Amino acid sequence: MNDLFLRACKRQRVERTPVWMMRQAGRYLPEYRAIRAKADFLTMCKTPELAAEVTVQPVDIIGVDAAIIFSDILVVPEAMGLHLEMIEAKGPRFLNPVRTQDDIDALRIPDPEKNLRYVMQALETTKRILGKRVPLIGFAGSPWTLAAYMIEGSGGKEWKHTKRMMLDQPELMMALLDKLADSVRLYLEAQLAAGADAIQIFDTWGGVLTPDHYKKFSLEYIHAIVAKLHRNGQPVIVFSKGANHSLKDIADIGADVVGIDWTIDMADAKNQIGEQVALQGNLDPSYLYGSPSAIRREVKSILKKFGKGSGHVFNLGHGIFPDVPVEHARAMVDAVKEESVSFHGS
Ligand code: CP3
């Protein structure tokens, strides 16, 4: 197997820097849109053959060094009892948002083998199709990020209901986060059992909190998951977007890899935590709108800032945008593969 990704996660020696992209299975690929034209998003997630097919697409088409299972972070709240809809051009909606103790009591901690069986089947099918080509990443949302969608009922800007609950009824918020931490841990353990070679925790909205509240309401629960997670050496990646103020705290919870967005200099991140964990990132996803030669220049700059040695998984600093030209995504991957060779070796 091309295990460059797994070796870099463990800061073991590699011949070149491995690369994948958050949201790499998605609408920027015509091959994804062809399948999506025939099935809605949640049907794709719940049909293991379709999920497996689009999971493998970026490996074939772009040449990334890892696949990430096609699914969504919001299938967990759905399995807990919320009614999820993906509204075209608007994003996810929960019809029955969580606002009270009764709402929290009504949520169940899902049995992943039963209530999220289709994800396990998608992982198993994908592993079969991938064979020994590249590792497969499983994932989940962080408790805080999931709670924000569940309380709000949709994506937000002010996160009004979420912040109000956090400030006015912190015990209620913590009861919800506790339930989510248990649900997410069991879900990730099931994904590892189904064949995931690594897992990533997406904390997309950790960065809307002050540093104190980030530690108390987001990182603390990610820590609880990672500390208790039964695993067999599979690496754990933690990506808290916008939480550059707390890199050292994130590195301290026992994750193998810390994902960083593009608003911190890679050399700075490496100075802070590079002796402790591997780093994943951090090209600005908007830079894929630039020309292939500009993309190559920016890739080189990040590789150079990380410098010599292992422990770097190249990625975007957040998900790829749906209207990026496919050739530009490929230009990034090619540039990483070619330009990184000189940073490895004896
Ligand atoms: O990375 C991958 O390729 C795996 C697939 C993946 C999806 N969602 C597919 C998806 C992953 C890892 C996610 C995670 C996810 N989902 C996050 C965390 C990561 C991040 O990007 O911040 C969040 C916040 C969500 C919630 C979500 N799902 C939103 C806000 C939306 C709507 C916005 C959008 O991009 O349309 C989704 C839908 C979604 N999830 C799509 C895909 C490919 C688009 C659905 C479509 O095809 O219409």
Residues whose N, C-alpha, C, O or C-beta is under 5 A from the ligand:
A	BS01	CP3	M21 M22 R23 Q24 A25 G26 R36 F41 I68 I69 F70 S71 D72 I73 G91 P92 F202 T204 G319
